[in-house]
Amino acid sequence: MSKLDSKTTSIADRKRAAEAEAVLDQMYGYFTRQEAPRVIVSELDAARRAA
């Protein structure tokens, strides 16, 4: 029996694992970046600037 046959995972499990990995990558990138924090622009701010 090969390694692939010994451990099978469902598509839902693989999708959850991939989503969790993406979230961890985003969190790591956010907390380790060297640049200044990004300014959060709300829809109200954007409308004020456009007027």
N, C-alpha and C positions, 0 to 999 in steps of 0.2 A: 504494500500500500504506500502510495506517495504522500508527500506532505500536504498536497492539495486535497487529497481524499480524506485525510485525517481530521481536518478542521474546515468546515464549510460555514459560511455566514450568509444570512439572508440579505437581499438587496436593501431592505429597510435598515438593517444593522450597519451595512457598509455606508449608506447615505448618512445616517446619524454620526458615524465616525468621521466621515469627510466634513460634515458641517461643524462638528466640534473642533476638528483640526483647523478649519478656516477661522473660527472664532478665536482660538488660541493664537493663531498667527497675527490676526488683527490686534488683539490685546497686546501681544509682545511688541508689535510694531509701534503701537501708540505709546507705550510706556518706555520704549528705548529710543525714540527719535530724538535727535539733537536740535531740531528746529523749534522755533517758538510755537506755542499752541495756536491752533487755527482759530480765527474769529468765527463765531457762530452767527450766521446771518439768517434772521427770521424772514418770513414773508412780509411782515410789516416793515422791516428795515429796507427790504428790496423795493417795496412800493414807495417808500419815502424817497429813496435815491432816484427812482425812475421819474418822480414828479418834478 
